[in-house]
Amino acid sequence: MSTVFEFDYGNESYIVVSDTGEGFTVTCGDYVANEWIETFSTLSLALLRVATVIKCGEVDWAIGLVNVPYEFCIAGESFLNSQVN
């Protein structure tokens, strides 16, 4: 597994995108005890999920994400496909 990129978001969470060779993982954590890892088939979906996590932080962490990874992949693929010819 190799890191594609990683960054700190607002000194309250970290986000790491990694290439697994079979897809991409998005790892998020809060520097305390909470960490989760989600797997995506493409880098574009992984980056879209990162953007969604950041949007959640911009709005309110307590609200949380709407979709679990599987549901997100369906909605994300639909959105991405509608954006390219």
N, C-alpha and C positions, 0 to 999 in steps of 0.2 A: 504494500500500500504506500502511495506517495501523496504528500500534501500538495494540493493545487494552490490553495491559499488559506490563510487564517488571519483573523483580526479580533480585536477587542471592540465591543460595542458599548459605548457609553460608560466604561469602567464598571459595568454591572453584569456583562455576559461575554462569552467568547464563542466564536463560530469558526469551525474548521471544515473545509471541503477537501475530501481526499478521493483519489482515483484508486479503486480497488483492483483494477484490471478487468473487472466484469461489470462495472458500473461506478457510481459515485456515492459517497456518504456525506451527509451533513451532520456534524456533531455540534451541539449547542450545550452550554452549561452556564451556571451562574457563579462560579468560583466558590461555592459553598458545598452543597451536597447533591445538587440536581444536575444531571447530564442526560441527554438523550441522543440517540443516533438514528438517523433515517437513511434509507438506501434508495437510490434512484437509478434508472437505466441510462440516463443521459446527463451530461453536464448542464444542458440548458434547463432541465427540470430541477436539478440540484440548485442552480443559481436562482431560479424563480422561487424556490422554497426559501432560500436565504433572504430574498427580497421580501417575502411574506413575513418571515420572522422579524425582520427589521421594522416592517410596517406595524406589526403587533406591538413592538416596543415604542414606536412613535405615538401610537394611539393609547394603549394602556395594557401593560403586561397581564393584568388581572382578567382581562376579557378573554385572552387566549386565542388560539387558532381555531378556525371553523372546521377544517377538514383534517382527518387522520391521513397519513401518507398515501394509502391506497386511493382514497377519494380525491386527494390533492392531485395525484398523478393523472387521473381522468380529466379533472377540470383544467389542470395545467397544460396538458397536451392539447386540449381543445383550444385554449387561449393561444398557445404558441403556434399551433397550426394555422390559426386565423390571422396571424401576424406576418406570415411569409407567403410568397407566391409559389 
